[in-house]
């Protein structure tokens, strides 16, 4: 499986969890302490959490970590495969030197964008925003590789945004028709996207030629074949190609898989078997518009026609899906935003799907990029991943008057890591006709991780569009949001969704306990919950081949964080 995978053994995966279980049996002290969010002794005398227990499914996963039928391998999710530290680039610009003034009244957006452009021309570097409040009447664009926009900390540097994306760019309709505003799920007032890609998107919006938003252009035709790929199995890192002459280590490519007339690719994403085989796919026109499946990945090594990839294959590679490695629109890589608060002028939340675009931070066609210590306040939509992959959002927070999508992950976004995140309780009541989702995933997005979160409102919004192999782990949630998704976008869940160590504070089951909804998936370490409010039925008939373990426990499952256990096993 390659050098970095040589150390992932059953012993390394089981080590920490087994130690905790042994401590529980003998009465000793567990080596993995409960998190701050865990249910523990409370002033009112609440019961202490149960001692650590290792579920059978974890032991099974340790034997087959890359091909387990219910749990995906996500140990390399995030920027630079989940690196603990972000790059520290040298300071090359200070926004004050380009005209920014921290007086809260001067429009500083042009000055900040000039500083970012100067860093881009210099080949990258850090753009400093010193402490203070900087008014921005325009959006901030990070479209150059290796450029970091860094404030003095989310409690010290504030960008005060006065206008929305409808005002700044124009109305953005849906390519699927109707009167919806695509600013309800696209774009950000801090927008990280390749410069050329951003310009093409804005031109299409202004021309009212509503674009595709992904890796292969507005019409999905801006790609060329590099080589075809021989059959391979999910979890493999090395593939055989027909022609490796255009490939080299470090190159970012797309693995492209097209569906066939029998929709066997979609059925495979759903776990194969009788249920997906019996499902009606042809009328799910929005879902089928997401195919081909496009998965960005860096090449690690080329030896003859053998090509080793940075991450294991997310799916089987079969001849009937015309597998190939292709080019893509130029990506944004190595860029980030750190240490600031983006606060929009406080306006009432818009009716559902009519957002004006007071949006926070969005990554689009971005790879190996990040946000760290960033707060967004009074936004329509908080943090967005749109055709973004291998990005990390760490120590992020959504606060203020309430958001439609606090976090959204769509348009084929893969291998992203959102950790140490918070969705605060809204500061004003929700206006009539608005909607609250939570941590959203849709549109064939796969192998994304939400880890160590505190959600004071919202839900686990699987938004149709057959997302698959995503993980939510070590999260406390007041489960009061609702999922969305057009019926033509198909199933809520594909295969290998995992909810691991989830603490539901209001006892609502919807979208938390998924053993009766998600095919070939796992719910492990969930406290007692009951169905009320939005109650869903499975999209597939028959046995879902899903697992439920340690149900009715609170913070008892070991390992307590599924992503961290997988990551640490290969470090």
Secondary structure as UniProt FT lines:
FT   HELIX           3..5
FT   TURN            6..7
FT   HELIX           10..26
FT   TURN            36..37
FT   TURN            43..44
FT   HELIX           56..63
FT   TURN            65..67
FT   TURN            75..76
FT   HELIX           79..81
FT   STRAND          91..94
FT   HELIX           95..98
FT   HELIX           109..121
FT   TURN            122..123
FT   STRAND          125..129
FT   STRAND          132..136
FT   STRAND          140..142
FT   TURN            145..146
FT   STRAND          147..151
FT   TURN            154..156
FT   STRAND          157..161
FT   HELIX           165..168
FT   TURN            175..176
FT   HELIX           182..184
FT   STRAND          190..193
FT   HELIX           195..206
FT   TURN            207..208
FT   TURN            215..216
FT   TURN            218..219
FT   STRAND          225..229
FT   TURN            234..235
FT   STRAND          238..241
FT   TURN            245..246
FT   TURN            249..250
FT   STRAND          252..257
FT   TURN            261..262
FT   HELIX           264..269
FT   TURN            270..271
FT   HELIX           273..278
FT   TURN            282..283
FT   HELIX           285..288
FT   TURN            289..290
FT   STRAND          293..303
FT   TURN            304..305
FT   STRAND          306..309
FT   HELIX           319..321
FT   STRAND          324..326
FT   STRAND          332..333
FT   STRAND          336..344
FT   TURN            352..353
FT   STRAND          359..364
FT   STRAND          366..367
FT   STRAND          370..377
FT   STRAND          381..386
FT   STRAND          392..399
FT   STRAND          405..410
FT   STRAND          417..423
FT   TURN            432..433
FT   STRAND          438..441
FT   TURN            443..444
FT   STRAND          449..455
FT   STRAND          459..462
FT   STRAND          471..477
FT   HELIX           487..489
FT   STRAND          498..504
FT   TURN            505..506
FT   TURN            510..512
FT   TURN            515..517
FT   TURN            519..520
FT   STRAND          522..526
FT   STRAND          547..551
FT   HELIX           562..568
FT   TURN            569..570
//
